[in-house]
Amino acid sequence: MDIVFQLHDKLIPIEVKSTATFNPELLANIRYFQKLVGERAPFGLLVYTGPHEQLIDNIHVVNFRNLHAMLERVREQLQ
C-alpha cells in the first residue's frame, strides 16, 4: 500500500501505479488491506495514468490528474 488516508476512524488505502493500462491484479494490495482492517476501509483508490475511471466493487480507479477531486469527494462522504 502506497498511502493510507485517515479521516476520523476510517482508513482509505491508496495504491499508485505508473501504468496507463488497467489490470485487475492492480487491486490486490487494496483488497488485502481492506480484508485486514474490515469496515474501517469502506473503499479504496487505485491511482494510475490511464484515461478510464471506474468503480470496481468498492475501489475507485482514477487518473492521477483527478486524485484531488476524488479525495474531496471522499472527505465529504465520510463527514
C-alpha positions in Angstrom: 0.0 0.0 0.0 1.5 3.3 -1.0 -0.7 5.7 1.0 -3.3 5.3 3.8 -5.5 8.4 4.1 -7.1 8.6 7.5 -10.3 10.6 8.2 -11.7 10.2 11.7 -11.8 6.4 12.3 -11.8 5.5 8.5 -8.8 4.4 6.5 -8.7 4.8 2.8 -6.0 2.7 1.1 -4.5 4.3 -2.0 -2.3 2.4 -4.4 -0.4 4.4 -7.0 0.7 2.8 -10.3 2.6 4.4 -13.2 0.9 2.3 -15.8 -1.7 3.5 -18.2 -3.2 0.1 -18.7 -5.7 -1.2 -16.1 -5.3 -4.8 -14.9 -7.5 -6.3 -12.2 -4.3 -7.5 -10.4 -3.6 -3.9 -9.6 -6.4 -4.1 -7.0 -4.8 -6.9 -5.0 -3.0 -4.8 -2.4 -6.1 -2.7 -1.7 -8.3 -5.8 -1.3 -5.7 -7.3 1.1 -5.6 -4.2 3.2 -9.4 -4.0 3.3 -9.6 -7.6 4.4 -7.2 -6.9 7.2 -8.9 -3.8 8.6 -12.5 -4.6 7.7 -15.1 -1.9 7.9 -12.5 0.8 8.7 -11.7 0.8 5.0 -15.1 1.3 3.3 -13.4 1.8 -0.1 -10.1 2.3 -1.7 -8.4 4.2 -4.5 -6.2 3.0 -7.4 -4.4 5.9 -9.0 -2.9 5.4 -12.4 -2.1 7.2 -15.6 -4.8 5.7 -17.7 -7.8 7.6 -19.1 -10.6 5.3 -17.9 -12.1 5.9 -14.5 -14.4 3.3 -12.9 -15.7 1.8 -9.7 -14.9 -1.8 -9.2 -16.6 -3.3 -6.2 -15.7 -0.6 -3.6 -12.5 0.5 -5.2 -12.3 3.7 -7.3 -9.9 3.6 -10.2 -8.9 7.2 -11.1 -6.5 9.1 -13.2 -3.8 10.8 -11.2 -4.9 14.2 -12.5 -8.3 13.7 -10.8 -7.0 12.5 -7.4 -7.5 15.8 -5.7 -11.2 16.0 -6.7 -11.7 12.3 -5.7 -10.1 13.0 -2.2 -12.5 15.9 -1.8 -15.5 13.6 -2.6 -14.1 11.0 -0.1 -13.8 13.6 2.6 -17.4 14.8 2.0 -18.8 11.3 2.1 -17.1 10.4 5.4 -18.1 13.5 7.3 
